Amino acid sequence: MSALSRRHAAFALILAVGFFLLAFALSAEVSEAAPDPFRPLKERLLKDGFSGPSIARVYQGQPSVQFKTVARTFELRESKLNYDQFLNPSSIEKGRRFASEHRTALRDAGQTYGVDPCVIVAILLVETQFGSYTGKTPTVAVLSTFALMDHKSYRDRIWAMLSPREKARWGREAFDRKLMDRSDWAYREVCALVRLAEDRVRVESLRGSVMGAVGWPQFLPSSLVRYGADGNRDGRVDLFDPWDACHSVANYLRGYGWCRARTREEKEKVIYQYNHSRPYVQTVLGIADRLQPCES
Ligand SMILES: [Ca+2]
């Protein structure tokens, strides 16, 4: 063999080894990405009686696990949320403008469900400033990831992502309890997503808050199933549409007894069902007081 062909042979060998290593690396990556993280969840849904095609519709977007998002929810503090901003004059003005632009929808929702239209406006203002920020977190993915948290190995991964400060604040035991509770809660919400898929709602493309709430009124899927209302009567419920959003909020409030609520305290109790937060309730009623009347 000449020196030249020896060099060619050596070059070919290096190339072959290179290709082999590349192929090995790629196959390792593929095999790591291949297992479906939501498989246990899908099997549980099947066992609970949901149909394969409906489950497949929910997961047709091939959602990915949202560990970082789940870890981030441990840093959320309600006290950090500034409810007072919604009572300032510019915010109330925004509410007034919305009430004026959408007075027909508000009047219709108010009359259909027997709910004060000003409270509907106040809720839509505080939740998303009338759809200005409805959240970008993929709903199926985040709720499914929460639902996986009954597995210790997944909780270990989330725990490892928390800062030392958060770890000290929660403690492992309370953290585990919290995530186990959230897993139960999220599984019920995933069931609601399958029910919506059965009704041909395109849940796979839904995006919303880190806790899975969607649309202008920030409804969880279970609330959408129960209280979602087709305000503009186009045959589907769209929580990103002002008519449907107004009607759905009104339907929700009626569902929690708004019509029977006479005193301030009784009204506070109904709004508390929308969001379990005292400052939230006070802010919503404070805005509604400032907006009165909303339907003229
Ligand atoms: Ca509609």
Residues whose N, C-alpha, C, O or C-beta is under 5 A from the ligand:
A	BS01	CA	D230 G231 N232 R233 D234 G235 R236 V237 D238 D244
